[in-house]
Amino acid sequence: MNDNRNMLLAIVLSAIVLLGWGLLSEKFLPTPAPQAQQVDDGKMKPVPQPSATPAAPAVQTPQAIRERAIVLTETPRVRIETPSLQGSINLKGARFDDLDLVAQRETIAKDSPPVRLLSPAGAKDSYFTQFGWTGEGVAAPDANSLWTASAMTLSPGKPVTLSWTNPTGQRFEQTISVDDGYLFTVKQRVVNGGSAPVAVRIYGLASRAEKSKDPSTWTNHVGPISYLGDKAEYDVKWETLDEDKSGVTLDSRGGWLGFTDKYWLTALAPANGAPIEASFKRTPSGAYQADYAGAPFVVAPGQAVSSETRLFAGAKEYTYLQRYEAAGIPSLNRAIDWGWFRFFMIPIFKLLLWLFHTIGNFGFAIIALTFIVRGLMFPIADKQFRSMAGMRKIQPKMKALQERYKDDKPRLQQEMLKLYQEEKINPAAGCLPILLQIPVFYALYKVLMVSVEMRHQPFTLWIKDLSSPDPAHILNLFGLLNFTPPSFLAIGPLAVLLGITMWLQFKLNPQQMDPTQQQIFSIMPWVLMFVMAPFAAGLLVYWVTSNILTIAQQAWLYKRYDMHLSDTHPVKT
């Protein structure tokens, strides 16, 4: 038994814990069923038979796919112009079906177009949201209704009201406002100008014709997502809706639901506290739909009733998610799949973000974070290297014991434990820093994988995107040869630095007595060099910096404790 065997055991056990916890999923708690409502003297009161009106309709997607630019010219539109968004609202059906993210680009190229989030029905990759009403015995607006707009441009501080009136005198209104980020607020209002009461029910839906191009993994959920009943739901996947034609239905009072990509989110957030019936389904046309329907209510002649809902459509930037949580959308930051360790990852993410805003470069922010982590763990490392220096000091005695008891393994173990006690050395002392570094490393991995703030962030020299693998490949002579190596052979300078620094680190460790362990530790740096090469460059920057600091610590602490140990624990002969 020695410190390296304990280190291997710690790594294996920690990996099991991380993987096991990450694969567990949260379940919903039951919530009360929706209660129907009516308007009586301007007040909402319960009425019987809450299922009297239908829920949100299933959207039918056009079969013929046309050029997006052509589709956008086929109907009148209200322009959307904000510092973060640009696009338009379709007045046919009152759909949010044209939206680009101004500050986010498809690639790191200078002429790259902005990220396109929403596209109209009939175009490729159709993706849109819609708010409306269903009713029984009343003509409610549908996907073919043509709305009238109070203005032709929607911008922060300049809301637009859409209105539509049916033949019996009921007027339906949507007053839409937008902030400087990614949040739309939609105030839905029904005015009954007819001679009889009407029963209606509000709804909201998000429909996308195709699955996300981003893969969904156990570390990062992509697809249908919701926070209803005080629980985040990551279990509903594209495959769930493909297999279950009836869809998934959830009852709640407030919350939000929609679709998430790796970095982008479209979420419907009805008024908090109001009972809703929410669902995910795959429609007969093959589109994926997230929708909710409020409780039915009755509007008497001459009365009006309004409700408010919000739409988040944009990048999952933590600052905006926090802002909208403070504005009343519960736990919107859960749209970022932090996993079970979010209590640990969010502080690391916030520290990294603060370092970035202070320094101005994410690569140097990662290096600064590495210094901070190593500094906080220095007292533990101090104890670790004292133990390791002691192990190095007693190597001759351990070799002598191995020779003396090479045919008696139990006796060898007893004598080695006795030697540890005499020299006051704890071979397991080297495990704790490893155990502490694994969560930090995993947290940084998650931050690099799920946070849009890291996307397309440059470092220096050839590293233009820290969230992507090192683009320089040694096997094609850094691009001079006209071929791209397969991912498992795409070894870049950062991966080579990782292998070299890890090899140097292991060289400074006490030599393993077991020949098998010696072989494992001699090849491990080069195996990890290949394993880590396809990972995000930012992760390799962290690991290489950590290795360099560890080598410097080892050199200094060995020198210090070799002198200290020789004074207090002289070698016995």
N, C-alpha and C positions, 0 to 999 in steps of 0.2 A: 504493500500500500504506500502510495506517495502522493504528493500534491498534484501531480499531473493527472493521476487516475481520478482524484476527486474533482479536478477541473472538468474532465470529460464527463463525469457523472453529473456535475452541476449543469453543464451545457445541455445534456440530453434531457434531464428532468425539467429544466426551464423551458426547453422547446416543447415538451409534452404539455406543460401547463399553458403556454401561450396558444398553441394550436387547439388544445381542448377547449379553453375558454372562448377562443374566437369563433369556434364552430357552434357554440350554444346560441340559441335564439330566444328572444323575449316573446312572451305570450300576452294576449289582451285580457284584461279583466272585464267582466260583464258590465254593461252600462244600461241605463233605463231606456225603454222603448220610446219613440217619439210620441208626442201628444198633439192632437190637432188643435187649431186655434181659429178664432173668428174675431172680427172687429165689431165692437159694440160700443157706440159713443166714443170712438177713438181709442178704445182699450182692447188688448188682446185677451180673449177668453176661450177656454176649451170647448170643443164641439165633439160629438160622437162620430164614429166611422172615419178614422183617420186615413183609410185607404180609398176614400171616395174618388180621389184624383190620382192619375198615374204619376210614377216617378220620372226621373230624367230619361229622355228618349235615347234610343240607340242611333248613333249617327250612321248614315249611309254614305260611303265613300264612292265618288265617281269612278267608273271603270277606266275611262279614257284618260291617260296621263299626257299632259301638255307641258310646254315650256313654262317655267314659273313666271317669267316676265309677261307672257301672254295672258296667263290666268289673272295676274294682278290688274291688268287693264280692262278686264271684262265687267267689273262692277265698280260703283262709286265707293270712295274710301275717305277716311279721316286720317290725316298724317299724324304720326307719333314722332315727336322730336324732343329728346331729353339728353343730358350729358352722358348717359349710359346706354340709351336705347334709341333705335330708329326703326321705323316701319310704318304700319298702317292698320286700321280697323276696317273690316269689310262691312259696309252698310247693308249688304244682303245677308241677313241672318245675324247681324251684330256680332261678328266673330273677330277675335284676336288671332289673326292668321298670317301675320307678316311682321317678323321681329328679328332684328340683328342686334348683337351686343357690340357697341361701339368700341369699347376698350379692350376687347378680346379678339385675337386674330387666329385664323385657322392654323398658320405655321409661323415660324420665326422670320420668314422672308419679309423684306421691307414692303413689298407690294402685295402682301397677303391680304385677302378680303376679311372682313369681320366675321365672327362666328354667327352662323344663322341658326336661330333657335326655333322659330315658328314659320310654317309655310302653308299656303292655302290648299283646300281640297281640290283635287284635279292636277296638282303638281307633284313632282317626285318628292318622296319623304314628307308627305302631308302631315302637319302637326299644328293643332289649333285649340283654342279654348272658346267656350260660349256660355252665356248666362241667359236664362229665360224663365218662362212659366209654363206649366201644364195646367189644364183645367177641364172640368166636366160641365158641359152645357154652355161653354163660353169659347169663343174663337181666340186662342192665344197665338202670339207670334211664333213662327217656326223658322227653319233654315232658309226658306224662300221669301220670307217677309222682308220688304225694303223699308229701312228705317230712315227717319229724317234727323239730320244733325244740326245742333245749334251753332256749330263752328266747324271748320274744316281742318283745324290743327289742334292736337292735344299736346300740351307741354306742362311742366311744373307750374302750378299757380293759375293755370288756365284750363279748367275742366270743360268737358263737352257733354251735353245732354242729347241722348238719342231717344226718339219717341216714335210710337206706332199706335194707331187707333183702329179698332175693329168696327165692323158695320153696326154693332149694337151699342156703341158709345163707350166702351171700356178703353181707356188710354194706358198704355204701358210705357214706362220711362226707365232709362238707364243713364244716370249721371256718373260719368267716368272721370276720375282724376288720377294723376300720376306724380310721383316724387322724382328726385334727382337720381335715385338708385334703380331698383328693380320692382317696385311695388305699385300696383294699380288698385284703386279703391272703386268699387262699383256699388252705387246706391240704386237698388231696384224699387220702383214705385208703381202701384196700380191705382188708378183713379176710376171709380165706377160712375160714369155719366149716364148709365142706362136706367131702366125702370125696375129692374129686379136684382136681387142679390146674386153674386157669383162666387163660386168656390175655386180657388186657384192654389197653386203650389210652386214655390220657386225652386230652381235647380241650377246647377253649374256643372260643366263637364270639360274634360281635356281629352282629346282624341289624337292618337298618332298612328299613322298607317304602318309603320315599320318599327321593329325593335331598335334599341340603341346600337350604334356601331361600337360602343365601348363594351368590353367584356365584363360580365358580373363574376366576381370571385368571392371566396370565403372571407377575404380581407376587405372587400369593397363592394357593397350592394349596388347594382344598377338595375333599374326597372320600376315597377309599381312601388310606391312608398307612401306611408301615411303616419300621422301621429293623431290617434283617436283614442278616447277613453284613457288618457294619460299614459299611453304606451306607444312606442315607436314600432312599426311593423316592417320587418325586412324579409319576412318569410314568403310573401306573395311575389312570385317571379314570373317571367314571361312564360316559362314552361307550365306554371300553375294554370294560367289562363288558356293556354293551348289545350291542356288536357281536360279541364273542367269547363264545359260549355255554359254551365249556369253561372259561372263567375263566383266572386267572393263578395258577400254582403256584410257590412259592419254598421251597427247602430252606435251613435255617440251624441254627445252634447258639445259641439264645437270641436276644434282641432283643425287639421288640414290633410289633404291627400293630393296625389298627383304622380308625376313620373320624374325620375332622376337619371341623369347621365353621370359620368364620372365627375364632371365639374359643373354641370348645369342642372337647374331645377325648374320645373313648372308645377306650382302647387296652388290649389284652390283652398281658401281659408274662409269658410262662412262665419257669420257672427258668433263669437264665443258664447257658449251657454245655451244656444238655441238647439233643440233636438233635430238631428238629421239622420237620414238613412243613406249611407255611403256604400259604394260598390266599385269593384274592378271587374271588367268583363272583356271578352273578345266578341265584337259585334259580328252579325252575319256577313258583313262585307270584308271581314278579316282584320279590321282595325282594333287597336287596343284602346280601351276607354276607362277613365276614372271619372266618377261622377258622384254627386250628392243631391238629395232632394230634401227640402224642409218639410215641416208639418203643414198639412192643408189649413187654409183659413178662408173665412167667408167675408166678402166685402159688400156691405149694404149699399143701396143706391145713395149717391151723393157723398159717400165715404172714400177715403184713400188710406192705403197702408204701404209702408216702406220697410225695407230691410237692407242690410249692408253686408257685402262680402268683399274679400280681397284676393288679389291674384299676384303671386310672386312668380316672375318670369325672368330668370337671369342667372348669373354666376353665383356659386355658393361661397361667396366671400364672407368670412366669419364676422367682419365688422357690420355688414348689412344684416346678416342673420340675427345678430345680437340687437341691432336697432329695432328690427321688426318684432322681435320677442318683447322688447320693452313697450312696443306699441300695441301689444295684445295678442299676437299670434303665438300660441304656446309651443315652447321647445322647438322652434324652427331650426336651431343649430343641429338638431338630430338628423337633419337631411344629410349632414356629413356623417358617414358611417365610421365613427370613431371606434366602435367595438366596445367590449367590456372594460377596456382600460382607458376610457375617455377621461376619467378623473385624474389620470396621470399624464395623458397625452395632451390635453388641452392646455395645462400650464406650460409644458415644454413648447407647444406651438405658440402660445402667447409670448413666451420669452424669445423664441426665434424671430417672431414677427417684430418685436420691439428692437431686437438687435439689428434686424434688416433696416428698419426705419431710422435707426441711429447711425449705422455705418453706411447704408446705401447700396450694399451689395450682398446678395443672399449667400454667395459662396464664402465670403469673409464672415458673414453672420454665423454660418455653420461652424467655421473654424473657431470663432469666439465662443460659441456654445460648447464646443469640445473642451476648450480651456476651462470654462466654468464647471462643466461636469467633472473633469479630472481634478480641478481644485477642490470641489466639494467632497470628492472621494479620496483626497490625499491622506487624511488620517487613517483610513482603512488600508489604502495602498502602502502606507508606511509600515503598518503591522504585517501586511502580506509580504513585503520584500524583506522585512527582518526575518520572517520565517523562511523565506526562500534563500536568503544569504546563509542562514543557519544550516539549511539542507545542503547547500553547496559546501559548507565547511566540513560537514561530516561525511562527504562522499567517500574518502578513503576508508573510514570505519565501516560504512555500508558495504563497500566492495569486499572488505575482509570478512564480514558476516556472511555475505553471499557465497564466498568461496568456502567458508567453514561449514555452512549448513546447506550446501547446494542440493543434498539428497534428503533433507528434512525440512519441507516447506512450513509445516506448523511451527517448528522451533524457530525457523528464520523469522516468521512474522512476530513471534513473541520477543525475540531479541531486538528486532527493529523497533517495536513499541517501547521496549525498555530503554533503547538508545535515545528515542525521542524524549522520553521523560527525563533522562539524565541531562540532556542538553537543553531542556526546556523549549522544545520546538513543537509546534502544532502543524502537522502537514496539511491540515484542512483549512488553514488560515488564508490560503490563496483562493478559496472558492468564493468568498463574499464579494470581492470586487467584480468577479465574473457575473455573479447573480445580479448585482446592481446594474452592471452595464448592459445586460441583455434587455431589460425593459426599456432603457433609454434608447438602445439601438432599434428596438422594435417600434417604439413611439416615433422616432425620427423616420423610420421606414414608412409608417402610416401617414405621417405628415407629408412626406414627399409623394405618396401615392394618392392621397385624397384631397389635399388642399390646393385650391385654384391659385392661391397666392404664390405658390412655388412654380406654377406653370410658366414656361418660357422665360424663366429668370436666368440671366447670363452670369458667369463667374469671371473668368479672365482667359486670355489667349484663345484656344480653340473651343473652350467649353461655353456654348451659347445657350444651353438649356439644361439646368441642373436637374430637372424632373425627368430627363431622358438619358439613355445610356451614353457613355463616352463615344462621340462620333468618330474619333480617330482610331483606325484599325492598323495594327502593326503588320498583319499578314498581307495587306495590299499596299504596304509602304505608304501609309497615310493618304491613300487616294491616288497615288501615282499609277498603280496598276488598276486597270479598268474591270474590277469585279468586287462584289460585296461578299465578305466571308459569311458563312452561316452563323447564327447567333451564338452557338456554343464555341465558336472559334474566333469571335469578334473581340479579340483582346486589344484593349487600348492602353495608353500610358498609365492611366489611373489604376487599372487592374494590375499592371506590372509593379507599380509602386506599392500596391497593397501586398502582393506576394513577397517583394523584397523586404519591406518593413516588418512583415509578420515573421519571415525567416530570421531576420536579425533579432527580433524579440525573443523567438524561441531559442536562439543561440545563447542568449544571456540567461536563460532559465537553467536550473540545475540539470545536469545530464541524467536522463532516465536510466534506471538500472535494468529494466526489462527491455530486451532487444526489440520485442514487438512494438512496444511503445516508442522506442527510438525511431523505428521505421515510420510509424504513423506520424509522429511529429516532424519528421524530416520531409515528408511529402505533403503534409497538410497545407502549408502556405501556397503551394503551387496548385493544389486541387481547388482551394478557395479562390485563387486568382481566376480560374476558369468559371467557377460557380458564380462569382460576384460580378463578372464582366458585363452581363446583360442588365444589371440593376441600374437604378438612377445614379447619375454622376454625383449628385449631392450626397448620396449615401456613402459612396466610395471616398469622397472628400472627408467626410466625418471619420471614417474608419482609418484612413491613411494618417490623418492628423492625430487621432487617438494612439495609433501605433508609434508614431514618432515621439509623442509625449511620454508614452510608456517606456520606450527605449532610453530617453533622457532620464526619466525617473529611476529606472533600473541602474543605469550607470552611476548616478549620484548616490542612490540609497545603498547599493552594494558597497561602494567605497566607504560610505559612512558606517554601515553596520558591520562590515568586515573588521574594521578597526575596533568598533564597540564590542562585538562579540569576542574578539580575540583577547580583549582586556578582561571581560567578565566571565567568559566561558572558555578558558584555554583548552586546546586540544590535548587529550590524554593519550599517552603512548604506552 
